[in-house]
Amino acid sequence: MKNFLKTTLAVIIGTLIALFISSFVFFGIIGAIAAASEDNGPAVPAKAILRVDFSQPVTELGQEDAKAAFQSLNFSSAKPLGILKAVKAIEHAATDPSIKFIYLNINSMNIGMANLEEVRNSLENAKKAGKAIITYVDNFSQGSYYLASISDKIYMNSEGSSAMVGIGSTMMFFKDLLDNLGIQVQLIRHGKFKAAAEQFIASNISKENYEQNKEMLESIWGSWIEEIGESRNIEPAKLNALVDDLKLFSAESMVENGLVDSLVSRDEMSTILCNLFDVEEDKDLKFISLSKYADARVKPDLSAKDKIAVIYADGEITMDASEGLSVKRFYPIIREVSQDSTIKGVVLRVNSPGGDAQAAEILNKEIQLMRLSKPVVVSMGEYAASGGYWISANSEKIYADNTTITGSIGVFSMAMNYGKGLKKHLHINTANIGSNAHSNMMNGIDPLDAKEVAFMQGMVEDIYTKFTDLVSKGRDLPVEYVDQVGQGRVWTGADALENKLVDEIGGISDAIGYAAICANLDSYRLVEYPKVKTSIEQFMELLGGAEATVKAVANPEETIMDIYSKALEDGEFKVYARHPFCYEFRY
């Protein structure tokens, strides 16, 4: 009876999932056919307004996420816009006579902090080239105001509000909870600032971790305040005082303190746009979104034989994962780029908090082999920390944004033990059997003894030495200096420049320009890796996931054992070069 019910349930769930995904595939195919029947992208009117509203996310590669569309049932969701394409579109608009001005209508922020900086820099360049920029919002967040501050004129809804309070981050510490659950975490690390897993072994933040995070937040905010102050002709000290006193909360306060030029209703803003566009009614206004403009104008130069490859090293560094920055995915990509004689230069766009130290070194060695035949320039995105810095340090030049989070030159290992929790809560007893004294080391049940901790510490020290030696050679710095600025400490791009860990503040477009100089190229076309998956490829992955779900439902005991086995596999003698966590800033 038990097996019958289990099988029946699996069949029912599998049938429902199959029907659901079949519908999804059907609509996807219909959408693909419709898209294929269109002309070669959207047309740009002879006279238009470039509208930037971030209604669709700006991401690294701009990969369309079929899984997200499936989960949200949003089959018509807009494809994310890649940062390179976004920047190139604004660069093109700066000199395009068809674009009369750029209109920022930013009431939502679907963009990371470093990418936001790069978009703002490209807008600033467009402004310097003579292209007018106008902003209108109902409400300002700090991020939207940072972007808007570059505008020639800033308008705001008279009923709106602002949220200028500074940048903050909140951390949680789980030691007390884990103690109650009977779970022990042993952390082996090198670097007094290496805060990875500190939240599992402490009830509160350490002095060193507090210090590095406070300085990092102050550095990011300082960059923003300086740029805003320069654009709006306000002293940073005065602006900080207004923020500290919570004086910037209403539309009126933004005008009174010189951050906004005028308060207008939506109807009044339409009139302003009509006057600027030289039309009588708002129905005659011709807008084109940044994504559609990018599709229309940002095209590869197919006549150019020589190429520059942009490799998006995006995600956590692992050995075998099917997503993220794994050796399994990226080793073949690096090898392919290395062997392509038409690719004369490479930009490695790093957006990674690090991960498996062994995987980072495997990728680094392959990158160094690639450098034997073509220059490699690094462009850092949101993160290039720990393992992300590992694969960046040996390159022709490193560009970072002011708000990039980098450094974290340090390594750690961790053992998590559930033995007490199993006995306390589930009444499960365990017995160890082994051929040698330490055969059951890292079994997830028993804590490491003193000799085992010393063994793991030796592994950590060995890899930290390799890390600092690698950075020393790549950056032409004494090992002692690298150790001084290392110790697991996190730096912003601005501070990393001062500490000689990066060469220049700049974005992906700057890195491409330098790669062209290194390769002696006057004309070239860009090729991006990894290749964007087709909709059909993504649908097939979803089908594979659905099959795994059916198997998991039909065999719950097997699933539990698989999870336990994977936990043991991940915990066995692993040393990580990873930033402790990915920040989610309030901006």
N, C-alpha and C positions, 0 to 999 in steps of 0.2 A: 504493500500500500504506500509506504514511504517513497519508494523509487517511482511508483506510478504518479504520485502527486508532484514529485520533483520534475519528472519529465514533462508532465502536462503543463506545469507552470512555465517551464523553459520554452515549450512550443508556443504558448500563448504570447509570452513576452517577445519572443523572437519574431513571431508573425507581425505583431504590432510595430516593432521597430523596423522590420523590413518594409511594411506598408508606408510607414512615416518617411523613411529615407527614400523610398521609391518616388514618393510625391515630391520630395526635395530635389531629387535628381531630375525629375520631369520638368519642374519649374526652372531649374538651373539650365537645362538644355534649351528650353524655350527662350530663356534670357540670352543665352549664348547665340542662338540663331538670330534673335532680334538685334543683338549687338553687331553680329557679322554683317547684317543687311544694311547697317548704317554706312555713311560715307567715311572717309578717312579722318574721323575725329571731328570735333565741333569747329564751327567756323567763327572767326573773330569779326565782329561788325567793323565797318570802316571807322566808326566812332563809338567808343565804349568806355565803361568805367570798370576797372579791375576791382572786384569785391573780395576782400579777405575776411572770412568770418569763422574759420576753424570749425565749421559744421561737420567736417570729417577730420579724423585724426591725421596729424603729421607724424609719421613714424620713420624708422631708419630706411628700410628698403621699400616700404609701401606695399608689402605683400598683402593681398586680399585674404582675409581669414574666413574660409568657408565654415569652419567649426563654429566661430562666433556667430555667423549669420544663422547657422542651423540652430544653435542654442537659443538665440533670441527670436527665432522664426521671422527674421527680418530679411527676406529674400532680396529686397531692393536696397539694402544698406549700401552707403557709399563706400567705395574702395579707399583705403587710407592713401594719403599722398606721401611719397617718399621725400625726405628732407632735401636730397640733392635736386629732385625735380622742382620742389617748391622754391628753393633758392635760385635755380636757373630761370624759373618763370619770372620771378621778380627782377632778376638781372636783365632779362629780355624786355620786360615792360618799361624799364627805365629809359630805353631809347626807342620804344615803339610809338610812332605817331598816332596809331589807332587808339592807344590808351590815353585818355584825356587827363585822368588823375586816378589815384589809388584810394579806395574807400575801405577803411577798417571799421567793420561792424561786429565787434568781438564781444558777444555776451556769454560765450562759453570758451573753455580753454582745453582743447583736446591735443595737447602738445607738451612734450617734456621740457625741462628747464633749459638744457643746453641747446636743443633745437629752437626754442623760443629766442634765445640769444642770437642764433645764426640767422633766423628770419628777420629779427630787428636790425642786425647789421646790414643785411641785404636791402632792407627798406631805407636805411640811412644812406647807403650808396646811391639808391634811386633818387632820393631827395637831393643829394649833392649834384646828381646829374640833371636836376631841374624838374623832376616829376613831382607834382604836388601830392600831398598825402592828407586826407581828411578822415577824422574819426568821429563816430557817434555810437554811444552805448546807453543802455538803460541803467546798468549798474556796473561799477568797476570792481574787479578783483585786483589784487596786487599785480598778478601776472599780466592781466589785460592792460592795466595802466602802464606797466613797464614798456609794453609794446607800443601803446598809443602815444607815449610821451615823445616819440620821434616825429609826430605829425606836425604839419604846418598849423592846423587848427583842430582843436578838440572840443566837441560838443557833447552834452550830456542831457539826458532826460531830467527835467526839473523835479520829477518825483523820485529820482533815483537815489542810490546810496553807494558808498564805497567801503572798502574793508582794508584800509592801510594800517596794519598793526605789526609788520615785521614778519620774518620767516621763522617758523618754529618746527620742531619735531619732537614727538613723544615716544619714549622707549618703554617697553614692558620687560619685567624680570620675573622669571618663572621658578626660581629655586624653591621658594616656600611651597608652591603648588606641587612641584616634583617630589619634595620631601614627603608631603602628605600622601602622595601616590606610591611612594616606595621606589622611586626612580632616581638613580644616581648618575651624574654626568662627571666624567673625569676629563679635564682639558689639559692638553700638552701643547705648549706654544713657544714661539720665540718672538719677542717684541713686546715691550711694556705697553705699547699702544694697540697691540693686536687684540681687538675687542670681540673677535669672532667667538660666538658661543658664550660670551660673558653673561648673557641673560639667563643661561641655564645653570651657572655655578654661583651666582651672586644674587642677593636680594635687592641690590641697588647699584647704581652706576659707579664705576671706579673714578678716582681723581683724574687719571690719565685719559680715560674715555670721555669724561665730561669736558676736559680741556680741549681735546682735539675736535670734538663736535661743536663746541661753542665757537672756537676759532673758525671752523669751516662755515658755520652759519653766518657769522659776522663777515667773512670774506665774500660770500655770495651776496648778502644784503648790501655790503659796501660797494660792490660792483654795480648793483642796480641803482643805488642811491646816487652814485657818481654820474652814471649815464643819464638818469632822469634829471638830475640837477643841471647837467650841461645842456640838455635839450630845452629845459624850461627856465633856464637862467635863475636857478634857486640854489643857494649854498647847501651842500649836503648836511652840514650841522643844523641848519634851520629846519630842513626837511625831517631829519631824525627827531628833532625836538617836537615837531608837530605830531609825528607818529607816536612818540613816547607819551605825549599828553592826550592821545586819542582825539585829536582835533579834526581828523580827516574822516568823517563818518557820513556826511550828507552831501548832496549835490551842491548846496549853497556853500559849504565849507571848502569844497574843491575849487570853486570859483574864487572865493574870498582869498585863498592862499596861493592863487596863481597856477593851479594844476589843470584847470579847465578854463576854456575861453568864454563859453557861453552856455546857458541852459535853455533848451528848446524842446518842444513837444515833437512827436514823430511827424505830425503834419507839417510843422515848421521846418523840420529837417528835410522833408521832401521838397519844400520850396527852395531851400538853400541848394540842394542838389540840382534842381531844375535850373536855377540861375547859373550855377557853375557849368552845367552841361549845355546851357543855352537852348533850353526847350521850355514850352509853356506848361505842360502837364506831366505828372510823374509817370503816366503810362508810356511816355515817350523816352523815359530813361532806359538806357541799354546797359545792363550789367552783364559781366561775365565772371564766373567764379574763378578762383585761383587754380583749382584742379582742371577745369575745362580749358582755361587759358594755357596751362601747362601742357595738356594733351595736344592743343593746337599748335603751340609754338616751340616746345622743347623737343626737338627731333635730332636724332643722330646724324652726323655728317657722313652719309654713306659713300661719298666720293673719297673720303680719307682712308687710305690703306692702313696707316698706323693707328694703334689703339692704346688707350690707357684703361686698365681694368680697375674697377672699384670693388673691393671685396668687403662685404659687410660682416665683420666678425661680431655677431650680435648674440648675446645670451650667455648663460652659465657654461663654463668650460667643463666638459665631461669626456669620457672615452667613447661611449657607445650610444648616447641618446639619439633619438630620431629628430629631436628639435634642439634649438639652441646651438651653441658653439662647441660641437663635439668633433672629436678626431674622426669618427666614422663619416661625418658629413663633409668636413672641411679639408681633410687630408687630400682627397681626390680633387677638390676644387683648386687648392694651391698647386698641386701637381699639374693639373690641366693648364692653369695660367702660366706656370713656369715653362711648359713645353710649347706654348703658342708663340711662334716667332713674330707674329704681327703685333703682339702686345709688347710695347716698349717701356712701359712704366706701370707701377701699381700704387694705388692708394688703399691702405688697409684702414678701413673705418671701424674702429674698435668701440664697441658699446657693451662692455662686459664687466661684471663684478668679480670675475675670476672663477675659481673652482678647483678641480683636480690638478695638483701640481705636476704630476706625470704627464697628463694630457697637455698641459700648457707647454711643457718642454718639447714634447713631440711636435706640436704645431710650430713652436719657435724654430726648431731645427729645420723643418721644411721651409719655413719663411726665409731662413738664412741661405738655404740652397737656392731659393728663388732669387735672392739678391745677387747671386753670382752672375746672373744673366740680365737682370733689369733692376732699376732702382725701386725701393719700397719706401713710401712716405706714409706716416701714420697721421690719421685724423681721429681725435678722440671725441666721442659723443657724450652721453650722459655719464657713463662710467668707463674708466679704463683703470681699474683698481686691482691690486694684487696680481692674480694670474692675467688679468687684462693688461696690466703694466708689463708683466713678464714677456708677453708676445709683442710689446710695443718698443721696448728699450733699445733693441738693435735695429735701427732704421736710419735712413738718410736724414730725416728730420721729423720732429713730433710737433703737431699742431694740437692745441687744446682750446676749448672755450673757457672763459673766466669761471663759469659755473660747473665745468666738468669735475667729477669726483675721481681722483686718481691717487697714485702712490700706493699706500697700504702694503708696503714691501715687508712682508712677514708671512709666516706659515704656522699652521696648527694641525693637530690631530685631536680626535675626540672619541671617547668610549662612553656609550650610554648603556646602563645596566638596569634590567627590569626585574631581577630576581626577587627582591623584597616585595615589589608590587604584585608579582604573580602569586606569591604565597599569601600576602596580606588580603588581597581583594578577590582573587580567583581560587585560592587554596590549592595552587599547583606547586608541587615539590619537584626539584630537579636533582639529577645525579650525574656527575661528570666522570667520564671514562676516557683515558688517553694513554698513549704510549710513552709520553715524556712529561717532564715537569710542567711545561707550559702549553700543552697540546690544546687546551680549551681557552687559550687567551683570546679575547675579543669575541666571546660567544654570546654576548648580549645578556648574560645572566649574572655573572660574577664580576666584581670589580677587579681592576688590574692590581697586582701586588707591586711592591717597591721595585723589584728587578724588572718587571714588565714596563712600569712607568719609565724607568731609566732607559730601557730599550727603545721605547717610542720617542723619548726625548732626544735620543741619539739620531733617530731618523729625521726628526724635525730640525735639529741643528745642522745636519748634513745638507738638507734641502735649502735651509736659509742661507748657508754659505754659498751654495750654487746660485741662488737668487741674487745675492749681493755681488758675487763675482760677475755674473751676467750683466747686471746693471752697470757695474764699474767699467767693463769693457765697452759696452754699448754707448754709454754716456761720456766716456773718457774722464772718469772721476775716480779719485782714490777710494778703495774699498772702505776705509775708515769713515770717509764722508758719507758714503752710501748707507753705511750702518747707522750713522748719526741721524740722517733724514728718513731712514727706514723705520725699524722697530715696529712695523705694522701701522705706522701713522698715516692717517688719511689727509690728503691735501686737496684744495680746490685747484683748478687750472691756473688761476692767478697766482696762488702761493707756490704751486709747482714750478712756475716760470722763475720765480725768485730763488727757488731751491735747486735750480738747474736740472729738474726732472723732465721738463719740456723745453722746446726751443722758441716757440712763438704762440701768441694768442691769435687764433684764426679758426675758420670753419672748413668744411669739406671742400668748398670751392677754392679756398686758398691752397689746400693740400694738392688738389688736382693741378692747379697752376704751377706749383713747385715741381711736381712730378714731371710735368711737360718740360720744364727747364732742365731738370736732371737728364731727361731722355733726349734733349735737343730737338724737340718737336715744335713746329710752328702750327701745324694742323693735325688734328687727330679726332677720333670719335671715341666715345665712352662705352664701355661694356660693363655690365653689373653682374656680380655673383653674390649669393647663389641665384640661379635662374628662378624667376617667379614661376611658381607652379600653376598649371592650368586648372580651370575649374573641375575638369574631369578627374585630374590627378588627386585633387583635394577630396572630391566625392568618394573616390575609391579608398582613400585613407579613412574616411568616415565609415564606410561599409566595413572595413577591417576592424574599426573600433566597436561597431555594433556587434560584430561576431564575437569579439572578446567579452562584451557585456553579457551576451546570452550564455556563454560558457561559464562566466563567473556566477550567474544566477543558478545555473544547473548544478554547479559544483562548488558550493560555498566553502567546504572544508579544504578543498584544493587551493582555493583563492587565499585563504588564511595562511596556509603553509607557504604559498608563493610569496606573500608579503613578508613573512618571517624570514624566509631564505634571502630575499632581496635586502632586508635590513642587515642581515649578517654579512652579505656580500659587500654592501656599501661601507660597513664599519670596519672591515678587515684591513688593518695596516695601511690605511689611507692617510695621506698628508695633503692638506688643502692650502692652496694659495688663493684665498677668497676674501673679498670684503665682507664684513660681518653681516650686513643686511642691506637691502635696497630701500632707500629713503622714499617716503611719500610726503613731500613738503606741502604745507598750506600756502598756496599762492594763486 
